[in-house]
Amino acid sequence: MSDVIDLAAERNRREGPDPEHIRTDDNGGILYAFCFSYRMDGSQYTFNLFAYDFEDAERRAKAMRNSVQVDGQLISVVPV
């Protein structure tokens, strides 16, 4: 007998984000990658951050507008 395929689950998997754009927090909550952009000196720049949903992403953007600071230059990353 062949395996039963849940077509709705398969469709959601295909239409959803790729696995590298999903993370799980320490409490099992799902975070998704969101793209942010800003303009400076006539150019547009983008970066991504993980958030729980679109509203959380907007809250993070607002927090950055109110409190972002430069902590230093990143020179190396140690893989975990």
C-alpha positions in Angstrom: 0.0 0.0 0.0 1.4 3.4 -0.9 1.7 6.3 1.6 -1.1 8.8 1.9 -0.1 12.4 1.0 -1.7 15.3 2.7 -2.1 17.7 -0.3 -2.9 20.7 1.8 0.2 20.2 3.9 2.3 19.7 0.8 0.9 22.8 -0.8 1.6 24.9 2.4 5.2 23.5 2.5 5.8 24.5 -1.2 4.2 28.0 -0.8 5.9 28.7 2.5 9.4 29.9 3.2 12.4 27.8 2.5 13.9 26.0 5.6 16.9 28.4 5.9 14.4 31.3 6.4 12.8 29.7 9.5 14.2 29.3 13.0 13.0 28.1 16.3 13.6 30.1 19.5 14.5 28.6 22.9 10.9 28.1 23.8 9.9 26.4 20.5 8.4 29.5 18.9 8.8 29.8 15.1 10.7 32.8 13.7 10.6 33.8 10.0 13.1 35.9 8.1 11.8 39.4 7.1 13.5 41.8 4.8 14.0 45.4 5.9 15.3 48.3 3.8 16.4 51.9 4.2 17.6 54.8 2.1 20.8 56.8 2.6 22.7 59.2 0.3 20.5 58.3 -2.7 21.0 54.5 -2.4 18.7 51.8 -0.9 20.1 49.1 1.4 18.5 45.9 2.7 19.1 43.5 5.5 17.1 40.7 7.1 16.1 39.9 10.7 14.0 37.1 12.2 10.6 37.9 13.7 7.6 35.9 14.8 5.2 37.5 12.3 4.7 40.7 10.3 3.5 42.7 13.3 6.6 41.6 15.3 8.8 42.6 12.4 7.2 46.1 12.4 7.7 46.4 16.2 11.4 45.5 15.7 11.7 48.2 12.9 10.2 50.8 15.3 12.5 49.8 18.1 15.5 50.2 15.7 14.3 53.6 14.7 14.2 54.6 18.4 17.3 53.0 19.8 19.7 51.6 17.2 23.4 52.2 17.8 26.7 51.0 16.3 28.4 48.6 18.7 31.5 47.9 16.6 32.8 46.4 13.4 32.3 42.7 12.8 35.5 41.1 11.7 34.9 37.4 12.1 32.1 34.8 12.8 32.7 31.5 14.4 30.3 28.9 13.1 28.3 27.1 15.7 
